[in-house]
């Protein structure tokens, strides 16, 4: 279970094709992260569909330090 998933902004127009999980590594493919989230491995995260593609996102809460695309 990941507390933080960070988007790498390496896709077209700054989208996330890969993600980083601190302590696990970087360049984890979007398809793998989405599959793990949908199977319940990361309960604090969900997926969203943008232009027909699924992406990872943090579930809504008052914290900003767990957002995927934090600045």
Buried (B, 14 or more C-beta within 10 A) or exposed (E): EBEBBBBBEBBEEEBBBBBBBEEEEEEBEBEEBBEBBBEEEBEBBEBEEEEEEBBBBBEEEEEEEBBBBEE
